[in-house]
């Protein structure tokens, strides 16, 4: 007799370096914006991740944690540069890993993808601006020097070491969604002609150097994963063929787990939202809707290329759809994100053979410009995470327009305060 859907997702899984994950349910990174002004973790983060641990998730990945306080992706980022905030990180890790949950910290640098006014300057492999309609929000970056590139590699490694010391069970490199690692991989963003660009092999050099530097610090048995675009869905960007070659190179270098995603701020394929201004649409075809996961077809290609464990996040709506993905052999874990912001105990329901109570829906304010840019997707869900962090229940039906108006009011209030509401450059 074939196993039931809940039996399939309840199976444990052993990662290449020996770590055992208790089930096949994977919580993908979401931005929490719950760090302090100095980049420390807060009690709200511990409460939020404790809720997910108690909710039954097998492997939980944090929201993006920055490696340089001069380069935030958004206000409220946690930053790991050294052991300064080790106590708060340890408290966060203790809550996030209770009950046998694996919790990995996603380490990131935004590169050019940080809003105007947040950092003293934005940097990137090359000084390539955003498309015209987004230049009011994102400044043109400065091109990194070779010495700065090497310093950033060292920062990723240092942060990974602190993550291990704090008691988290792994790290994930954020190599997707248009942030710095993704920028190095993309011929659109990376137009260098030195050791870090000019050919696909040289564009891969940065991420491989980050992986090696991390491994040298954390040792052979500490899991290191990566979130990687299947493609950028931008003209002249990172393609599926280049992604598959990158996956082969990462597998050869000993990566433990690859999470497949896609898109950037300019072409947000990872949300299922159509990008404005001529960027490619998110690849949500009828066949994809029937199979639920956005990037499962690419994962099947990746599975043919490598034996490295794979996870796909985005689009799963039912217990059967998740079980089918595992049974197909294309992926080893099924990833969820936004639904866990409104139903944090969903894994326990799935493992009991029950369907989700909540459905992820497009967040619409009714203001065409705001909705076309998809600007409220992050803010609305971040608000739900903050509710859980305060010990409150999420509000799945909260008005997006109300959340937007509160956001505007908060921004106007911040504008009247003195400048030290943001982290300053060192």
C-alpha positions as CSV (number, residue, x, y, z in Angstrom):
1,X,0.0,0.0,0.0
2,X,1.4,3.4,-1.0
3,X,2.0,5.9,1.8
4,X,-0.5,8.6,2.6
5,X,0.3,12.2,1.8
6,X,0.9,13.0,5.4
7,X,3.2,10.0,5.8
8,X,5.3,11.2,2.8
9,X,5.9,14.6,4.2
10,X,6.5,13.2,7.7
11,X,9.5,11.2,6.6
12,X,12.8,12.4,8.0
13,X,15.7,13.3,5.7
14,X,19.5,13.1,6.3
15,X,21.5,15.9,4.7
16,X,24.9,15.1,3.0
17,X,26.9,16.0,6.1
18,X,24.8,13.9,8.4
19,X,22.2,16.4,9.8
20,X,18.7,14.8,10.2
21,X,15.7,16.9,9.4
22,X,12.6,15.6,11.2
23,X,10.1,16.0,8.2
24,X,10.0,17.4,4.7
25,X,8.4,20.7,5.5
26,X,10.7,23.7,4.9
27,X,10.0,27.3,6.0
28,X,11.5,29.7,3.5
29,X,12.9,33.1,4.4
30,X,10.6,36.1,5.0
31,X,11.7,39.5,6.0
32,X,10.7,40.1,9.6
33,X,12.2,43.6,10.2
34,X,12.4,42.8,13.9
35,X,16.1,43.7,14.6
36,X,17.0,46.6,16.8
37,X,18.5,49.9,15.6
38,X,22.0,48.4,16.3
39,X,21.2,45.2,14.4
40,X,20.6,42.9,17.3
41,X,18.0,40.2,17.4
42,X,14.9,41.0,19.6
43,X,12.7,38.9,21.9
44,X,10.0,39.2,19.3
45,X,12.2,37.2,16.9
46,X,12.6,34.5,19.5
47,X,8.9,34.4,20.1
48,X,8.1,34.2,16.4
49,X,10.6,31.4,15.7
50,X,9.5,29.6,18.8
51,X,5.9,29.6,17.3
52,X,7.2,28.1,14.1
53,X,9.2,25.5,16.0
54,X,6.2,24.5,18.0
55,X,4.1,24.6,14.8
56,X,6.0,21.5,13.5
57,X,8.2,22.8,10.7
58,X,11.2,20.6,10.0
59,X,13.7,23.0,8.6
60,X,13.2,26.8,9.2
61,X,15.2,29.5,7.4
62,X,15.4,33.0,8.9
63,X,14.7,36.2,7.1
64,X,17.8,37.8,5.6
65,X,20.5,38.7,8.1
66,X,23.0,41.2,6.8
67,X,26.8,40.8,7.0
68,X,27.5,44.6,7.0
69,X,25.7,47.3,8.9
70,X,26.7,49.8,6.2
71,X,24.6,47.7,3.7
72,X,21.0,47.1,5.0
73,X,18.3,45.7,2.8
74,X,15.5,47.3,4.8
75,X,15.1,48.9,8.2
76,X,15.0,46.4,11.0
77,X,17.5,44.0,9.6
78,X,19.6,41.9,12.0
79,X,23.3,42.3,11.3
80,X,26.1,39.9,12.1
81,X,29.6,41.4,11.8
82,X,31.2,39.9,14.9
83,X,30.2,38.5,18.3
84,X,28.7,41.8,19.6
85,X,25.2,40.5,19.6
86,X,25.9,36.9,20.5
87,X,23.6,36.8,23.5
88,X,20.5,37.9,21.6
89,X,21.4,35.6,18.7
90,X,21.8,32.7,21.2
91,X,18.3,33.4,22.7
92,X,16.8,33.5,19.2
93,X,18.6,30.2,18.2
94,X,17.4,28.5,21.4
95,X,13.7,29.2,20.7
96,X,14.0,28.5,17.0
97,X,15.5,25.0,17.4
98,X,13.4,23.7,20.2
99,X,11.6,20.4,19.7
100,X,14.3,19.2,17.3
101,X,13.6,21.9,14.6
102,X,16.5,22.7,12.3
103,X,16.9,26.5,12.0
104,X,19.3,28.1,9.5
105,X,20.3,31.7,9.3
106,X,20.0,33.2,5.8
107,X,23.1,35.5,5.3
108,X,22.8,38.3,2.8
109,X,24.1,41.5,1.4
110,X,21.6,43.6,-0.7
111,X,24.1,45.0,-3.2
112,X,22.2,47.6,-5.3
113,X,18.9,46.4,-4.0
114,X,18.4,48.7,-1.1
115,X,16.0,51.7,-1.1
116,X,17.3,55.3,-1.3
117,X,18.2,56.9,2.0
118,X,18.7,53.6,3.9
119,X,22.5,53.3,3.4
120,X,25.2,55.9,2.8
121,X,25.7,54.3,-0.7
122,X,24.7,51.1,-2.5
123,X,27.4,48.9,-4.1
124,X,27.2,46.2,-6.7
125,X,29.5,44.2,-9.1
126,X,28.9,47.0,-11.7
127,X,27.3,50.4,-11.6
128,X,24.1,49.3,-13.4
129,X,21.0,51.4,-12.6
130,X,17.5,50.0,-12.0
131,X,15.0,50.3,-14.8
132,X,13.7,53.9,-15.2
133,X,10.4,53.7,-13.2
134,X,12.3,52.3,-10.2
135,X,15.1,54.8,-10.1
136,X,13.1,57.1,-7.9
137,X,13.3,54.3,-5.2
138,X,16.7,52.8,-5.8
139,X,19.9,54.7,-6.5
140,X,22.5,53.7,-9.0
141,X,25.2,51.7,-7.2
142,X,28.9,52.1,-7.1
143,X,31.0,49.4,-8.5
144,X,32.9,47.3,-5.9
145,X,36.7,47.2,-6.0
146,X,38.5,43.9,-6.0
147,X,39.6,44.5,-2.4
148,X,36.0,45.1,-1.4
149,X,34.8,42.0,-3.1
150,X,37.4,40.0,-1.1
151,X,36.4,41.7,2.2
152,X,32.7,40.8,1.6
153,X,33.7,37.1,1.1
154,X,35.4,37.3,4.5
155,X,32.4,38.9,6.1
156,X,30.1,36.1,4.9
157,X,32.5,33.6,6.5
158,X,32.8,35.5,9.8
159,X,29.0,35.8,10.1
160,X,28.6,32.0,9.4
161,X,31.0,31.3,12.3
162,X,29.0,33.5,14.7
163,X,25.8,31.8,13.5
164,X,27.3,28.4,14.5
165,X,28.5,29.7,17.8
166,X,25.1,31.1,18.6
167,X,23.5,27.6,18.3
168,X,21.7,27.7,15.0
169,X,21.9,24.5,13.0
170,X,23.0,25.8,9.6
171,X,23.3,28.8,7.3
172,X,21.8,29.6,3.9
173,X,23.5,31.9,1.4
174,X,21.0,34.2,-0.2
175,X,21.9,33.8,-3.9
176,X,18.5,34.7,-5.3
177,X,16.0,37.6,-5.9
178,X,18.5,40.2,-7.1
179,X,20.6,40.6,-4.0
180,X,24.4,40.8,-4.2
181,X,25.3,37.1,-4.8
182,X,22.6,37.0,-7.5
183,X,24.0,40.2,-9.0
184,X,27.4,38.6,-9.3
185,X,25.8,35.7,-11.2
186,X,23.8,37.9,-13.6
187,X,25.4,39.2,-16.8
188,X,22.9,42.1,-16.6
189,X,24.1,43.3,-13.2
190,X,27.7,42.0,-13.5
191,X,29.6,43.6,-16.4
192,X,33.1,43.3,-14.9
193,X,36.0,42.1,-16.9
194,X,38.3,41.0,-14.0
195,X,38.4,37.8,-11.9
196,X,34.8,38.3,-10.9
197,X,33.1,38.7,-14.2
198,X,33.2,38.5,-18.0
199,X,32.3,34.8,-18.4
200,X,29.8,32.6,-16.6
201,X,32.7,30.8,-14.8
202,X,34.0,34.1,-13.5
203,X,30.6,35.3,-12.5
204,X,30.3,32.1,-10.4
205,X,33.6,32.7,-8.7
206,X,32.1,35.0,-6.0
207,X,29.5,32.5,-4.7
208,X,32.0,29.6,-4.8
209,X,34.5,31.7,-2.9
210,X,31.8,32.6,-0.3
211,X,30.9,28.9,0.1
212,X,34.6,27.9,0.5
213,X,35.3,30.7,3.0
214,X,32.3,29.7,5.1
215,X,33.2,26.0,5.0
216,X,36.7,26.8,6.2
217,X,35.3,28.6,9.2
218,X,32.4,26.3,10.2
219,X,34.0,23.0,9.5
220,X,32.9,20.0,7.4
221,X,29.7,19.0,9.3
222,X,27.8,22.3,9.7
223,X,25.1,22.6,7.0
224,X,25.5,25.3,4.3
225,X,22.7,25.8,1.8
226,X,21.8,28.3,-0.8
227,X,18.8,30.0,-2.2
228,X,19.4,30.3,-6.0
229,X,17.4,31.7,-8.9
230,X,16.3,29.3,-11.6
231,X,16.4,32.5,-13.7
232,X,16.2,36.2,-13.2
233,X,13.3,36.7,-15.7
234,X,15.1,39.8,-16.9
235,X,16.4,40.5,-20.4
236,X,20.1,39.8,-20.4
237,X,20.0,38.3,-16.9
238,X,20.8,34.9,-15.3
239,X,19.4,32.1,-17.4
240,X,18.2,28.6,-16.7
241,X,21.3,27.2,-18.4
242,X,23.6,29.3,-16.3
243,X,21.7,28.3,-13.2
244,X,22.1,24.6,-13.9
245,X,25.8,25.1,-14.5
246,X,26.0,27.0,-11.2
247,X,24.1,24.2,-9.4
248,X,26.6,21.7,-10.8
249,X,29.5,23.8,-9.5
250,X,27.9,24.2,-6.1
251,X,27.2,20.5,-5.8
252,X,30.8,19.7,-6.7
253,X,31.9,22.2,-4.0
254,X,29.8,20.4,-1.3
255,X,26.7,22.5,-0.9
256,X,24.2,20.7,1.4
257,X,20.9,22.0,0.1
258,X,19.7,24.1,-2.8
259,X,16.4,26.1,-2.6
260,X,15.2,26.9,-6.1
261,X,13.5,30.3,-6.6
262,X,13.5,33.0,-9.2
263,X,13.2,36.7,-10.0
264,X,14.3,40.0,-8.6
265,X,12.7,43.2,-7.4
266,X,12.4,44.2,-11.0
267,X,10.8,40.9,-12.1
268,X,9.3,39.4,-8.9
269,X,8.7,35.8,-10.2
270,X,9.0,34.5,-6.7
271,X,5.7,36.1,-5.6
272,X,3.6,35.1,-8.6
273,X,3.1,38.8,-9.3
274,X,3.5,40.3,-12.8
275,X,6.3,42.8,-12.9
276,X,5.7,46.3,-14.3
277,X,7.6,48.1,-17.0
278,X,8.3,45.4,-19.5
279,X,10.0,42.8,-17.3
280,X,9.2,39.2,-17.8
281,X,6.1,37.8,-16.2
282,X,6.3,35.4,-13.3
283,X,6.1,31.8,-14.8
284,X,2.7,30.9,-13.4
285,X,1.2,28.8,-16.3
286,X,-1.9,26.6,-16.1
287,X,0.3,23.5,-15.8
288,X,2.1,25.2,-12.9
289,X,-1.1,26.0,-11.1
290,X,-2.2,22.4,-11.4
291,X,1.1,21.1,-9.9
292,X,1.1,24.1,-7.5
293,X,4.8,24.9,-7.2
294,X,6.1,27.7,-9.3
295,X,9.6,26.3,-10.0
296,X,9.0,22.5,-9.9
297,X,9.7,22.0,-13.6
298,X,13.1,23.6,-13.2
299,X,13.8,21.5,-10.1
300,X,13.2,18.4,-12.3
301,X,16.0,19.6,-14.6
302,X,18.2,20.3,-11.6
303,X,17.5,16.8,-10.2
304,X,18.8,15.3,-13.5
305,X,22.0,17.4,-13.1
306,X,22.8,16.7,-9.4
307,X,22.0,14.5,-6.5
308,X,22.2,17.4,-4.0
309,X,19.0,17.8,-1.9
310,X,16.6,20.3,-3.4
311,X,13.6,22.4,-2.2
312,X,11.1,24.4,-4.1
313,X,9.1,27.3,-2.4
314,X,6.1,29.1,-3.8
315,X,2.7,28.0,-4.9
316,X,1.9,25.0,-2.8
317,X,-1.7,25.0,-1.7
318,X,-2.7,21.5,-0.6
319,X,-1.4,18.5,1.3
320,X,-1.7,16.3,-1.9
321,X,0.3,18.9,-4.0
322,X,3.1,18.8,-1.4
323,X,3.1,15.0,-1.2
324,X,3.1,14.7,-5.0
325,X,6.2,16.9,-5.3
326,X,8.1,14.7,-2.8
327,X,6.9,11.5,-4.4
328,X,8.0,12.8,-7.8
329,X,11.6,12.8,-6.6
330,X,12.2,16.2,-8.1
331,X,12.5,17.8,-4.6
332,X,13.3,16.5,-1.1
333,X,11.5,19.3,0.8
334,X,8.5,21.4,0.1
335,X,8.9,25.1,0.9
336,X,6.4,27.4,2.3
337,X,6.6,31.1,3.3
338,X,3.7,33.5,3.3
339,X,1.1,31.0,4.5
340,X,3.1,30.5,7.6
341,X,2.7,34.2,8.4
342,X,-1.0,33.7,8.7
343,X,-1.1,30.1,9.8
344,X,2.1,29.4,11.9
345,X,1.0,25.9,13.0
346,X,0.2,24.7,9.5
347,X,2.9,22.0,9.5
348,X,1.2,20.3,12.5
349,X,-2.1,20.3,10.6
350,X,-0.5,18.9,7.4
351,X,1.3,16.2,9.4
352,X,-2.1,15.2,10.9
353,X,-3.5,14.9,7.4
354,X,-5.5,18.1,7.4
355,X,-5.6,20.8,4.8
356,X,-4.5,24.5,5.3
357,X,-7.1,26.7,6.9
358,X,-5.7,29.8,5.1
359,X,-4.9,30.6,1.5
360,X,-2.2,33.0,0.3
361,X,-3.9,35.8,-1.7
362,X,-2.6,38.8,-3.6
363,X,-2.3,41.9,-1.4
364,X,-4.2,44.7,-3.0
365,X,-4.8,48.2,-1.7
366,X,-7.0,49.4,-4.6
367,X,-4.3,52.0,-5.5
368,X,-3.2,51.0,-9.0
369,X,0.4,52.3,-8.8
370,X,1.1,50.6,-5.5
371,X,-0.6,47.3,-6.5
372,X,1.2,47.3,-9.9
373,X,4.6,47.5,-8.1
374,X,3.7,44.8,-5.6
375,X,4.9,47.1,-2.8
376,X,2.5,45.8,-0.2
377,X,3.3,42.1,-0.5
378,X,6.3,42.4,1.9
379,X,4.8,45.0,4.2
380,X,1.5,43.2,4.8
381,X,3.1,39.9,5.6
382,X,5.8,41.6,7.7
383,X,3.0,43.1,9.7
384,X,1.6,39.6,10.4
385,X,5.1,38.4,11.5
386,X,5.3,41.3,13.9
387,X,1.9,40.3,15.4
388,X,3.1,36.8,16.1
389,X,6.3,38.2,17.5
390,X,4.2,40.3,20.0
391,X,2.4,37.1,21.0
392,X,-0.8,38.1,19.1
393,X,-2.7,36.0,16.5
394,X,-2.3,36.8,12.8
395,X,-5.0,38.7,11.0
396,X,-5.5,36.8,7.6
397,X,-8.2,39.3,6.5
398,X,-6.5,42.5,7.5
399,X,-7.1,45.3,5.0
400,X,-4.1,46.0,2.7
401,X,-5.2,49.6,2.4
402,X,-5.3,50.1,6.2
403,X,-1.8,48.6,6.4
404,X,-0.6,51.0,3.7
405,X,-2.1,54.0,5.4
406,X,-0.4,52.9,8.7
407,X,2.9,52.6,6.8
408,X,2.6,56.1,5.4
409,X,1.8,57.5,8.8
410,X,4.8,55.8,10.3
411,X,7.0,57.1,7.5
412,X,5.8,60.7,8.1
413,X,6.4,60.3,11.8
414,X,10.0,59.0,11.1
415,X,10.6,62.0,8.9
416,X,10.1,64.4,11.8
417,X,12.5,62.5,14.0
418,X,16.3,62.9,14.1
419,X,18.5,60.9,11.8
420,X,19.8,58.3,14.3
421,X,16.7,56.1,13.7
422,X,18.8,54.2,11.1
423,X,22.1,52.4,11.5
424,X,25.0,54.6,10.6
425,X,27.9,53.6,8.5
426,X,31.0,52.6,10.4
